[in-house]
């Protein structure tokens, strides 16, 4: 009989595999629902505006208002999570945002639309930076890029499966005396609340709390994370107030702001843009076609962070990725339908895949309470790009008398973001060494 070769993986490699298998799928599910509830207003746009009596300008304002309260409550929310633990706080965030998202079905005019978007932003505040912070509790820096890449599957998955789902729910128009957009908000919002309750029983706050990790793996993982935190706080980046005077933080904020402008400038208008290319109403068929760019984004979010972790070239690859996205946005404006759709595939792939690459920079720089506050601050002020983008697009389209003008403006801001990422090579230390582990 041939003896079975011993398992030569280290306890840390084994802990990484077990933790990835346990946490990433569930966090991904949470992010899918978060992104869907944040962006489904784009699918409801035409029918929602018609039945609720909301103008294009009011739609752009309401879509962006979400990000004002979202930004306002980001830092307090993340500091609370750092204190009370992710399990309780993530559950609270998901349950409340799901209920408010479902309440969008009762929108009856511009004022109720504005109020609910503001409440939704306040409820969801802290979710995304909370997950980024949570990943720093569980995954060493050398593997964090690929883990964040897997987490960023949430955005494309939300559109690959959520686009047809939203389109299908819109086609329930009239069933039960409800509009299709009311069905969409109700079903997708309540799904988030259910998963929020599940999160309370499923998540653990830290590796030390994980009963599903063997003792050796738990000890190795806890030691690795503690050592990284010690190195980061030794550099003096452990206080939130001190970070506000750091030029490096302003650099991070500017990059993320421009990335988010490209993301939401496209997302809020992508379904209606695809509908115009196809010459059809937003429904199941448009939803299926809209999913195509997100399939490309899914592939990019898987491959590029792994390549960057392996080669240690996060900045160069990040700048190239965002530049491709900017060119895709520009080419999609005014091109023939097939060319425009192909360009949107590059745009979506670029602005989704660049984000896990970006987050390796601040998470490799911030430690302690500064990680909780700093990550939230970057996400909060960066997410204001989600408020600025639809309003800038609406202004440019109106000012230049062309529906393509706003896309050209967004393409320029995206290319500026790529240039700023390249600038990090002169001001930021290497966020992560190349990965040598095979796990």
N, C-alpha and C positions, 0 to 999 in steps of 0.2 A: 504493500500500500504506500502511495506517495504522500508524504507528510504535507499538510497545509502550511504554506509559508506564513511566518508571523506577520502581524500588521505592524508596519514600520512607521506609520503615521504618528506624529507627536500628539500629545494631549491637546495642544493648542490648535493644530490642524483639525483634529477630530471635533473639538468644540466649535470651530468655525463651521464645519459641515452641518453639525446638529442644529446649531443656532440658525443658520441660513434656512435649513429645511423647516424649522419650527416657525420662525417669525416672518420671513419675507413674504410667503404667500398670503398671510393674514393682513400684514401691513399693506400689501398690494391691493387686496380687496377693499380695504378702507379708503385707499387713495382713489381707486376707480370710482367709488361712490361719491367721494368728495369732489372730484373733477367733474363728474357727470352733473351733480347738483349745482356746481358753479357755472358750468358752460351750457346747460340745456336751454337756457334762455335764447341761445342762438337758433335752436330748432323751433322754438315757439314763436320766433320773431314775427313772421307774417300773420299767422292766424291770431296770435296773442294781441298784436297791435290793432288788428281789425276789430276784434270783439270787445277789447277793453278801451278802445278809443285813445290809443297812445301814438303820438307823432314820432317821426324818425329822430328828432332832436331829444324828445323825452326818453325814447328807448336808449339812445346813446348815453344820456345822463344816468338813467336808472341802472344800466348795465355796469357803469363805472362806479356808482355810489357804493356798491358792495365793498370796493377796495378801500374806501375811506375808513369805515369802522373796522374793517379787517386789519388795516395798518395800525389804527389807534390802539387796538387791544392785543396786538401780537406780543409785544414785550411783556406786559403784565401776565398774559396767559402762560407764556413759556416759563417765567419765573415761578408762577404757581405750580406748574407741572414739575419743575425741578425740586420743589419743596414737598408736594403731596404725592408725587409718583405718577407715572404714565398711565397705569391701569385705570385709576379712578378718573383722571382728567381727560384722557382720550375718550372714555365712555361718555362723559358729560358732554364733550364737544359734539360727538356724533349724534347723540340723542336729540340735543337741542337744535342742531342745524337741520337734521332730518325733518323735525316737526315744522320748523319755519319754512323749509323748502316746500313741504307739502301744503302749507298755508298759502303759498303763491297761487293756488287754485282759486282763491277768493278775491284776487285782484279785480278791482272794478273801475280803475282810473289811474291817472298819473300819481296822485298822492299816495294811494295804497301801494302802488308799485314801488315808489321811492322808499316808503317806510319798510316794506318787507325786504327790499334789497339791503337797506342799512342794517336791519336786524339779522339778516343772514350773514353779512360780513362779520358782525360782532360775535355771532354764535360759532362760526367756523374759525375765527382768529385763534392762532396757536396750534392748529392741527399740523400744518406742513412743517413749520420749524420745530414743532414738538417731535415729529417723526425723525427729522434730521438729528436732533439732539439725542433722541432715543437710540439711534443707530450708533452714536459715539459711545454709548454705554455698553454696547454688545460686540462691536466689530473694530479690530485694530485698524490703524490708518492704512496699512499696506494692502488691505482688502476692501477698504471702504468705497473706492471708486466703482468697482463692479457691483457691490451691494446697492449703492445708490442708483446705478444703472438699472438693476432689476426692479427697484422701487419705482423708478420712472417709467416702467412698463405701464403704470396705472393710467397715465394720460392717453397713450395710444389705444390701450385696451378699452378705456372708457368710450372711445370713439369707434373702435372696430365693432364692439358689441353694443355699445350704448347708442350709436347713431341709428342702426336699424331698429333698436328697441324704441328710441324716442320717435322715430318715424312711424313705427307701427302703432304706438299709443296715440299719436296725433290722428291716425286714421280711425280711431274709435269715436270720432266726432258725432255727438248726438246720442251715444249709448248712455242710458241711465240719466238722460237729461243734462249731461255734461259735455262741454267742448273737449276736443281731443287734447288741447294744451292743458286742460285741467286734469285729465287722466294722467298725463305725463308727469306733472309736478307732484301729484298725490302718490303715485306708485313709486317713483324714484326717491322721493323724500322719505316715505315710510320704510323703504328698504334700508336706508342709512340708519334710521333709528333702531331697527332690529339688530343690525350688525354692531351698533354702539353698545347695546345691552350684552351681546356676546363678548365684546372686547373686555368688559369688566371681569369676566370669568376666565378668559383665555390668556391675557397678557401677564407677564411678570415684570416688575420694575427694574431689577438688576440681575446679573448672572447669579449672585449669591442667593436669590429667591427662587431660582429655577429648579424645581424638583425633577425635571426631565433631563437635566445634565448630570452625568456621573461625577463623582467627587473630584477625580483628577482633572477632568476637562473644566469643571467649574473653577477650580483653583488656578489652572493655567490661564484661563481667559480673564479672570478677575485680576490676576497679577499683571498681565499684558496691558490691560486697560488702565490700571492704576499707574503703571510706569509711564505710559504716554501722558496721562494727566499731570504727573509730577514734572515731566519735562516742559510741558506747555505753561504750567503755572509758574515754573522757575524763571521763565522769560518775562514775568511781570504782567501777563495778560489775564489776570483773574478777576478784575473788577470791571463792571459795565461802564461806570462813569469815565474811567481812564481811557476806554476805547474810543470815546467820542472825539478825542483830540488826536487820534491816530490817522495820518494821511492814508495808510493802508486800508483802514475801514471805509473811508470815503471812496477809495478806488473800488473796493468790493461792492459798495452800494450803487455806484454809477454803472458798473457792469451788469448787475442783476436787474436794475431798473430798465436798462435798454433791452435785455433779454426778454423781460416780461412785456415790454411794449410790443415786441415782435410776436410773442405768443398770443396775447389777447387781441391784438389788432387783427390777427387772422382768425382766431377761434370764433369770436362773436359774429363774424360775417361769412365764415366758410360755408355753412349750409346754404345760405341765400346766394353766395357766389357760385357754388356748384349748381344750384337750381337754375341760375341765369345761364350758365354754360350749357346746360342740358335743355333749357327752354321748358322746364317743368316746375310744378309746385313742390314744396318741401314735403316729402312723405317717405314711404318705405324705399322707393327707388333712389331718390336723392340721398337718403340715409346710407344705402349700400355703397353708392359711389363715393360719398364723403368718407367712408371708412378706408378707402384705398390709401390716401396719404398717411394714415395712422399705422397701417401695416408696415410701410416703409420706416416710419418713426420707431416702431417696435424693434425692427431689425437693427437699426442704428443704435438704439439705446442698449441693446445687448452687446454688440460688437465693439463699439468705440471705447466705452469705459474699460473693458477688458484689455483692449490694445494699449490704452494709456497706462493702466496699472502695470502691464507687463514691460512696457518700454520706458516708463517714467517720463513721458512727454505730454503731460496733461495740458500745458499752456499752448504749445504749438498746435496740437490736435484740436483743442477747444476753439482757438481763433479760426482755424480753417473751417471747422464745422459751422460756426456761426456765420462766417463769410458766405459759405454755400447757401445757408438759409436766406441771407439777405438778397443774394442774386436770384434765388427761387421766387421770393416775394415780388421782386421787380419784374421778372419775366412773366409771372402769372397775370400781370396787369395788361390787358389788351391783347393777349395772344389768342390764337385759335384754341378751341376747346381742348383738344388732346395735348397740345403744347402747354396750355395753362394748367391742366391737371397734373402733367409730369412735373412742372415747376413747383406746384404746391406740394408734391411728394418730397422734393428736395427741401423745401422750406420747412415742412413739418418735421422731417427727419433731423434737420439741423437744429432747430430751436428746442426740440425735446432732448436730443442726445447731448447737447452742450451743457445742460443743467447739472447732471451728475458729475461731469468734469469740473464745472465751476465750484461745486460744493466741497471738493477736495481741498480747495485753497483755504477758505475760512475755517473749516473743521480741523485742518492741520496746524492752524495758527492760534485758535482760541481754546482755552481750558477753563474748568471750574464754572463759577457763576457767569463768567464772561461768555462761555459757550452758550449758555441758556439765553442770556440777554443779547449777545452779539448776533447769533444766528437769527433770533427773532427780529432784531433790528434790521438786518440785511433783508430778510424776507418781507418785513413790513414796508419799509421805504421802497424796496425794489418793486413790491406788488402795486405800489401807486402807479407803476407803468400800466397796470390793468385799468386804472381809472383814466389815465391820460390818453392811452391808445385809441379807444373808440371815439373820444371827443376830438382828438387831433385828426383822425381819419374823416370824421364828419365835417370838421372845419375845412380841411384841404379839399375834399370833394366839392363842397359848396363854393369855396373861394375860387377854385380853378374851373368850376363848372364841368368836372369830369369825375365819374365814379372810379377811375383808376388813380387819381392824384394822391389819395390817402395811402394807397399801397406803395407808391413810389417814396413817399415820405417815410413810411415804416421801413422800407428797404434801406434807406440811408441811415436811419438810427441803428438798424441791425448791424450794418457794416462798421459803424462807429464803435459798437460794442465789441466787435471782433478785434479792432485796433487796440482797444483798452485791455483786452485779455493778453495780447502780445506785450503790452506795457508791464504786465505783472512780472515778467522775467527780470526786470531791472529793480523791482521793489519788494518782491516776495520770495522768501526762501522756499526750497523744494518742499512741496506738501507731502509727498510720499515717495519713498524709494521704490524702484521697480520690484514687483512681486517675484519672489523666487520659489515660493511654495507651489506645489502641484495640486493642492487641495482645491 
